[in-house]
Amino acid sequence: MLNNKIKIAFIDRNIVINKNSKPHEYITKLNDFKFNKGIFELLVMLIQKRYKITIITNKRGIARGILTGKNFKLYMPLC
């Protein structure tokens, strides 16, 4: 039997990758995006262990009209 298992790490962008904003505040500009300490080391470790990395996010700010889809796409490649 072949072992074709794929390991996937689902990582939440908010809080895990970037520092969370204050309640009811949203990151709407690239300059407001701050990476958490150790996130790059975590990602490297996962890659070395052959995990596929999937970044997930719940962008309530887009639904509320606070952040545009265009603005969101500008800083998403950072992840």
N, CA, C and O atoms as CSV, one atom per row, in Angstrom:
chain,resi,resn,atom,element,x,y,z
A,1,MET,N,N,0.842,-1.180,0.000
A,1,MET,CA,C,0.000,0.000,0.000
A,1,MET,C,C,0.887,1.243,0.000
A,1,MET,O,O,1.812,1.358,0.805
A,2,LEU,N,N,0.600,2.153,-0.894
A,2,LEU,CA,C,1.366,3.382,-0.994
A,2,LEU,C,C,0.921,4.386,0.065
A,2,LEU,O,O,-0.258,4.464,0.410
A,3,ASN,N,N,1.856,5.128,0.557
A,3,ASN,CA,C,1.544,6.175,1.530
A,3,ASN,C,C,1.488,7.507,0.787
A,3,ASN,O,O,2.496,8.206,0.685
A,4,ASN,N,N,0.327,7.854,0.276
A,4,ASN,CA,C,0.154,9.081,-0.492
A,4,ASN,C,C,-0.499,10.179,0.331
A,4,ASN,O,O,-1.185,11.045,-0.212
A,5,LYS,N,N,-0.291,10.145,1.610
A,5,LYS,CA,C,-0.916,11.153,2.463
A,5,LYS,C,C,-0.264,12.512,2.242
A,5,LYS,O,O,0.953,12.629,2.091
A,6,ILE,N,N,-1.102,13.517,2.229
A,6,ILE,CA,C,-0.616,14.888,2.102
A,6,ILE,C,C,-0.850,15.582,3.441
A,6,ILE,O,O,-1.961,15.568,3.972
A,7,LYS,N,N,0.189,16.177,3.971
A,7,LYS,CA,C,0.058,16.914,5.229
A,7,LYS,C,C,-0.213,18.380,4.890
A,7,LYS,O,O,0.512,18.995,4.108
A,8,ILE,N,N,-1.253,18.919,5.483
A,8,ILE,CA,C,-1.631,20.303,5.227
A,8,ILE,C,C,-1.752,21.038,6.550
A,8,ILE,O,O,-2.377,20.550,7.491
A,9,ALA,N,N,-1.150,22.210,6.612
A,9,ALA,CA,C,-1.292,23.087,7.775
A,9,ALA,C,C,-2.176,24.259,7.375
A,9,ALA,O,O,-1.847,25.006,6.453
A,10,PHE,N,N,-3.292,24.418,8.064
A,10,PHE,CA,C,-4.180,25.560,7.851
A,10,PHE,C,C,-3.802,26.611,8.879
A,10,PHE,O,O,-3.904,26.380,10.084
A,11,ILE,N,N,-3.368,27.764,8.399
A,11,ILE,CA,C,-2.882,28.807,9.299
A,11,ILE,C,C,-3.742,30.048,9.126
A,11,ILE,O,O,-3.909,30.566,8.022
A,12,ASP,N,N,-4.279,30.507,10.243
A,12,ASP,CA,C,-5.107,31.712,10.231
A,12,ASP,C,C,-4.208,32.937,10.090
A,12,ASP,O,O,-3.255,33.119,10.848
A,13,ARG,N,N,-4.529,33.757,9.121
A,13,ARG,CA,C,-3.721,34.958,8.895
A,13,ARG,C,C,-3.770,35.887,10.099
A,13,ARG,O,O,-2.740,36.389,10.550
A,14,ASN,N,N,-4.969,36.110,10.615
A,14,ASN,CA,C,-5.116,36.990,11.777
A,14,ASN,C,C,-4.662,36.264,13.031
A,14,ASN,O,O,-5.028,35.110,13.258
A,15,ILE,N,N,-3.889,36.921,13.818
A,15,ILE,CA,C,-3.346,36.455,15.094
A,15,ILE,C,C,-2.143,35.537,14.912
A,15,ILE,O,O,-1.153,35.700,15.626
A,16,VAL,N,N,-2.183,34.573,13.980
A,16,VAL,CA,C,-1.066,33.649,13.818
A,16,VAL,C,C,0.035,34.276,12.977
A,16,VAL,O,O,1.195,34.283,13.388
A,17,ILE,N,N,-0.311,34.805,11.801
A,17,ILE,CA,C,0.702,35.391,10.920
A,17,ILE,C,C,0.948,36.853,11.269
A,17,ILE,O,O,2.093,37.286,11.402
A,18,ASN,N,N,-0.125,37.599,11.415
A,18,ASN,CA,C,0.052,39.017,11.738
A,18,ASN,C,C,-0.528,39.330,13.116
A,18,ASN,O,O,-1.428,38.655,13.615
A,19,LYS,N,N,0.024,40.372,13.697
A,19,LYS,CA,C,-0.478,40.816,14.997
A,19,LYS,C,C,-1.910,41.289,14.818
A,19,LYS,O,O,-2.229,42.031,13.889
A,20,ASN,N,N,-2.744,40.852,15.707
A,20,ASN,CA,C,-4.151,41.186,15.614
A,20,ASN,C,C,-4.373,42.658,15.950
A,20,ASN,O,O,-3.707,43.221,16.818
A,21,SER,N,N,-5.296,43.247,15.264
A,21,SER,CA,C,-5.647,44.627,15.565
A,21,SER,C,C,-6.547,44.645,16.803
A,21,SER,O,O,-7.008,43.603,17.268
A,22,LYS,N,N,-6.781,45.822,17.313
A,22,LYS,CA,C,-7.660,45.967,18.472
A,22,LYS,C,C,-9.087,45.596,18.064
A,22,LYS,O,O,-9.425,45.641,16.881
A,23,PRO,N,N,-9.920,45.231,19.034
A,23,PRO,CA,C,-11.313,44.894,18.689
A,23,PRO,C,C,-11.989,46.007,17.901
A,23,PRO,O,O,-11.860,47.184,18.236
A,24,HIS,N,N,-12.699,45.631,16.872
A,24,HIS,CA,C,-13.451,46.538,15.998
A,24,HIS,C,C,-12.552,47.455,15.173
A,24,HIS,O,O,-13.025,48.443,14.612
A,25,GLU,N,N,-11.259,47.135,15.095
A,25,GLU,CA,C,-10.341,47.840,14.201
A,25,GLU,C,C,-9.882,46.846,13.145
A,25,GLU,O,O,-9.809,45.645,13.406
A,26,TYR,N,N,-9.580,47.335,11.981
A,26,TYR,CA,C,-9.234,46.462,10.862
A,26,TYR,C,C,-7.933,46.934,10.228
A,26,TYR,O,O,-7.643,48.130,10.182
A,27,ILE,N,N,-7.163,45.981,9.747
A,27,ILE,CA,C,-5.954,46.295,9.000
A,27,ILE,C,C,-6.403,46.611,7.584
A,27,ILE,O,O,-6.843,45.724,6.852
A,28,THR,N,N,-6.292,47.871,7.200
A,28,THR,CA,C,-6.771,48.296,5.888
A,28,THR,C,C,-5.648,48.780,4.976
A,28,THR,O,O,-5.872,49.019,3.790
A,29,LYS,N,N,-4.441,48.927,5.525
A,29,LYS,CA,C,-3.305,49.401,4.735
A,29,LYS,C,C,-2.111,48.488,4.951
A,29,LYS,O,O,-1.952,47.904,6.022
A,30,LEU,N,N,-1.280,48.369,3.940
A,30,LEU,CA,C,-0.094,47.538,4.012
A,30,LEU,C,C,0.789,47.928,5.199
A,30,LEU,O,O,1.358,47.055,5.855
A,31,ASN,N,N,0.909,49.212,5.479
A,31,ASN,CA,C,1.759,49.667,6.580
A,31,ASN,C,C,1.262,49.215,7.942
A,31,ASN,O,O,2.032,49.194,8.902
A,32,ASP,N,N,-0.011,48.854,8.045
A,32,ASP,CA,C,-0.580,48.399,9.314
A,32,ASP,C,C,-0.336,46.914,9.568
A,32,ASP,O,O,-0.555,46.428,10.678
A,33,PHE,N,N,0.113,46.200,8.552
A,33,PHE,CA,C,0.329,44.754,8.659
A,33,PHE,C,C,1.653,44.503,9.356
A,33,PHE,O,O,2.703,44.912,8.861
A,34,LYS,N,N,1.614,43.826,10.513
A,34,LYS,CA,C,2.827,43.525,11.289
A,34,LYS,C,C,2.911,42.020,11.517
A,34,LYS,O,O,1.989,41.416,12.065
A,35,PHE,N,N,4.024,41.419,11.093
A,35,PHE,CA,C,4.209,39.980,11.259
A,35,PHE,C,C,4.483,39.638,12.720
A,35,PHE,O,O,5.150,40.392,13.428
A,36,ASN,N,N,3.970,38.508,13.158
A,36,ASN,CA,C,4.245,38.021,14.503
A,36,ASN,C,C,5.641,37.441,14.579
A,36,ASN,O,O,6.149,36.877,13.610
A,37,LYS,N,N,6.250,37.584,15.733
A,37,LYS,CA,C,7.570,37.026,15.976
A,37,LYS,C,C,7.509,35.503,15.837
A,37,LYS,O,O,6.623,34.859,16.401
A,38,GLY,N,N,8.432,34.944,15.102
A,38,GLY,CA,C,8.547,33.498,14.964
A,38,GLY,C,C,7.731,32.894,13.830
A,38,GLY,O,O,7.823,31.692,13.581
A,39,ILE,N,N,6.936,33.702,13.138
A,39,ILE,CA,C,6.084,33.132,12.092
A,39,ILE,C,C,6.906,32.558,10.936
A,39,ILE,O,O,6.558,31.514,10.385
A,40,PHE,N,N,7.980,33.227,10.573
A,40,PHE,CA,C,8.782,32.729,9.453
A,40,PHE,C,C,9.485,31.422,9.814
A,40,PHE,O,O,9.612,30.528,8.977
A,41,GLU,N,N,9.940,31.315,11.060
A,41,GLU,CA,C,10.563,30.070,11.513
A,41,GLU,C,C,9.538,28.932,11.508
A,41,GLU,O,O,9.860,27.806,11.131
A,42,LEU,N,N,8.318,29.226,11.922
A,42,LEU,CA,C,7.257,28.220,11.905
A,42,LEU,C,C,6.990,27.739,10.479
A,42,LEU,O,O,6.889,26.537,10.235
A,43,LEU,N,N,6.877,28.672,9.548
A,43,LEU,CA,C,6.608,28.307,8.160
A,43,LEU,C,C,7.743,27.480,7.563
A,43,LEU,O,O,7.494,26.516,6.840
A,44,VAL,N,N,8.974,27.848,7.859
A,44,VAL,CA,C,10.131,27.086,7.362
A,44,VAL,C,C,10.102,25.670,7.923
A,44,VAL,O,O,10.355,24.711,7.195
A,45,MET,N,N,9.796,25.530,9.219
A,45,MET,CA,C,9.733,24.214,9.836
A,45,MET,C,C,8.661,23.345,9.169
A,45,MET,O,O,8.891,22.168,8.890
A,46,LEU,N,N,7.498,23.935,8.919
A,46,LEU,CA,C,6.429,23.186,8.271
A,46,LEU,C,C,6.825,22.748,6.861
A,46,LEU,O,O,6.546,21.622,6.452
A,47,ILE,N,N,7.466,23.634,6.138
A,47,ILE,CA,C,7.925,23.301,4.786
A,47,ILE,C,C,8.959,22.177,4.836
A,47,ILE,O,O,8.917,21.256,4.020
A,48,GLN,N,N,9.890,22.251,5.795
A,48,GLN,CA,C,10.905,21.210,5.929
A,48,GLN,C,C,10.285,19.855,6.270
A,48,GLN,O,O,10.829,18.810,5.913
A,49,LYS,N,N,9.153,19.878,6.958
A,49,LYS,CA,C,8.455,18.632,7.299
A,49,LYS,C,C,7.460,18.227,6.212
A,49,LYS,O,O,6.642,17.326,6.397
A,50,ARG,N,N,7.552,18.919,5.076
A,50,ARG,CA,C,6.768,18.612,3.872
A,50,ARG,C,C,5.267,18.856,4.026
A,50,ARG,O,O,4.447,18.130,3.464
A,51,TYR,N,N,4.928,19.874,4.785
A,51,TYR,CA,C,3.531,20.289,4.874
A,51,TYR,C,C,3.214,21.244,3.732
A,51,TYR,O,O,4.046,22.065,3.345
A,52,LYS,N,N,2.023,21.130,3.207
A,52,LYS,CA,C,1.470,22.146,2.315
A,52,LYS,C,C,0.857,23.189,3.243
A,52,LYS,O,O,0.218,22.842,4.237
A,53,ILE,N,N,1.048,24.446,2.926
A,53,ILE,CA,C,0.556,25.518,3.790
A,53,ILE,C,C,-0.614,26.214,3.120
A,53,ILE,O,O,-0.526,26.645,1.971
A,54,THR,N,N,-1.701,26.316,3.850
A,54,THR,CA,C,-2.888,27.020,3.383
A,54,THR,C,C,-3.210,28.113,4.387
A,54,THR,O,O,-3.396,27.854,5.576
A,55,ILE,N,N,-3.272,29.333,3.888
A,55,ILE,CA,C,-3.579,30.467,4.763
A,55,ILE,C,C,-5.073,30.742,4.667
A,55,ILE,O,O,-5.630,30.871,3.576
A,56,ILE,N,N,-5.702,30.829,5.821
A,56,ILE,CA,C,-7.137,31.094,5.871
A,56,ILE,C,C,-7.379,32.425,6.567
A,56,ILE,O,O,-6.565,32.875,7.373
A,57,THR,N,N,-8.491,33.040,6.250
A,57,THR,CA,C,-8.837,34.302,6.888
A,57,THR,C,C,-10.334,34.539,6.773
A,57,THR,O,O,-10.980,34.094,5.824
A,58,ASN,N,N,-10.858,35.226,7.730
A,58,ASN,CA,C,-12.255,35.637,7.719
A,58,ASN,C,C,-12.232,37.155,7.661
A,58,ASN,O,O,-11.973,37.818,8.665
A,59,LYS,N,N,-12.500,37.696,6.499
A,59,LYS,CA,C,-12.394,39.150,6.336
A,59,LYS,C,C,-13.739,39.818,6.516
A,59,LYS,O,O,-14.400,40.205,5.552
A,60,ARG,N,N,-14.127,39.943,7.768
A,60,ARG,CA,C,-15.361,40.636,8.122
A,60,ARG,C,C,-15.337,42.082,7.657
A,60,ARG,O,O,-16.376,42.655,7.332
A,61,GLY,N,N,-14.153,42.667,7.626
A,61,GLY,CA,C,-14.021,44.059,7.194
A,61,GLY,C,C,-14.451,44.284,5.755
A,61,GLY,O,O,-14.953,45.359,5.428
A,62,ILE,N,N,-14.267,43.294,4.887
A,62,ILE,CA,C,-14.713,43.411,3.498
A,62,ILE,C,C,-16.237,43.387,3.454
A,62,ILE,O,O,-16.859,44.196,2.766
A,63,ALA,N,N,-16.829,42.457,4.190
A,63,ALA,CA,C,-18.293,42.352,4.212
A,63,ALA,C,C,-18.938,43.629,4.756
A,63,ALA,O,O,-20.043,43.991,4.352
A,64,ARG,N,N,-18.255,44.296,5.658
A,64,ARG,CA,C,-18.799,45.520,6.257
A,64,ARG,C,C,-18.438,46.774,5.466
A,64,ARG,O,O,-18.850,47.876,5.829
A,65,GLY,N,N,-17.672,46.615,4.389
A,65,GLY,CA,C,-17.317,47.760,3.567
A,65,GLY,C,C,-16.176,48.600,4.111
A,65,GLY,O,O,-15.908,49.689,3.603
A,66,ILE,N,N,-15.500,48.102,5.143
A,66,ILE,CA,C,-14.386,48.836,5.757
A,66,ILE,C,C,-13.107,48.640,4.951
A,66,ILE,O,O,-12.275,49.544,4.872
A,67,LEU,N,N,-12.954,47.490,4.369
A,67,LEU,CA,C,-11.783,47.128,3.584
A,67,LEU,C,C,-12.278,46.669,2.217
A,67,LEU,O,O,-13.212,45.873,2.120
A,68,THR,N,N,-11.652,47.172,1.175
A,68,THR,CA,C,-12.059,46.739,-0.163
A,68,THR,C,C,-11.310,45.466,-0.545
A,68,THR,O,O,-10.227,45.190,-0.028
A,69,GLY,N,N,-11.896,44.705,-1.447
A,69,GLY,CA,C,-11.220,43.521,-1.956
A,69,GLY,C,C,-9.894,43.876,-2.599
A,69,GLY,O,O,-8.933,43.113,-2.503
A,70,LYS,N,N,-9.832,45.026,-3.254
A,70,LYS,CA,C,-8.597,45.479,-3.895
A,70,LYS,C,C,-7.513,45.728,-2.849
A,70,LYS,O,O,-6.376,45.293,-3.033
A,71,ASN,N,N,-7.837,46.412,-1.763
A,71,ASN,CA,C,-6.857,46.662,-0.704
A,71,ASN,C,C,-6.387,45.365,-0.076
A,71,ASN,O,O,-5.201,45.196,0.209
A,72,PHE,N,N,-7.319,44.449,0.137
A,72,PHE,CA,C,-6.969,43.163,0.736
A,72,PHE,C,C,-5.976,42.414,-0.139
A,72,PHE,O,O,-5.013,41.842,0.373
A,73,LYS,N,N,-6.193,42.407,-1.441
A,73,LYS,CA,C,-5.303,41.699,-2.359
A,73,LYS,C,C,-3.915,42.316,-2.393
A,73,LYS,O,O,-2.951,41.629,-2.730
A,74,LEU,N,N,-3.787,43.590,-2.054
A,74,LEU,CA,C,-2.466,44.246,-2.062
A,74,LEU,C,C,-1.543,43.670,-1.003
A,74,LEU,O,O,-0.348,43.513,-1.252
A,75,TYR,N,N,-2.071,43.351,0.174
A,75,TYR,CA,C,-1.174,42.839,1.206
A,75,TYR,C,C,-1.260,41.337,1.396
A,75,TYR,O,O,-0.450,40.785,2.140
A,76,MET,N,N,-2.180,40.658,0.777
A,76,MET,CA,C,-2.271,39.217,0.898
A,76,MET,C,C,-1.027,38.491,0.367
A,76,MET,O,O,-0.646,37.475,0.949
A,77,PRO,N,N,-0.370,38.963,-0.717
A,77,PRO,CA,C,0.846,38.272,-1.172
A,77,PRO,C,C,1.951,38.232,-0.130
A,77,PRO,O,O,2.869,37.421,-0.245
A,78,LEU,N,N,1.886,39.090,0.887
A,78,LEU,CA,C,2.895,39.034,1.944
A,78,LEU,C,C,2.860,37.713,2.672
A,78,LEU,O,O,3.863,37.268,3.231
A,79,CYS,N,N,1.707,37.094,2.661
A,79,CYS,CA,C,1.545,35.824,3.358
A,79,CYS,C,C,2.024,34.726,2.459
A,79,CYS,O,O,1.982,33.555,2.839
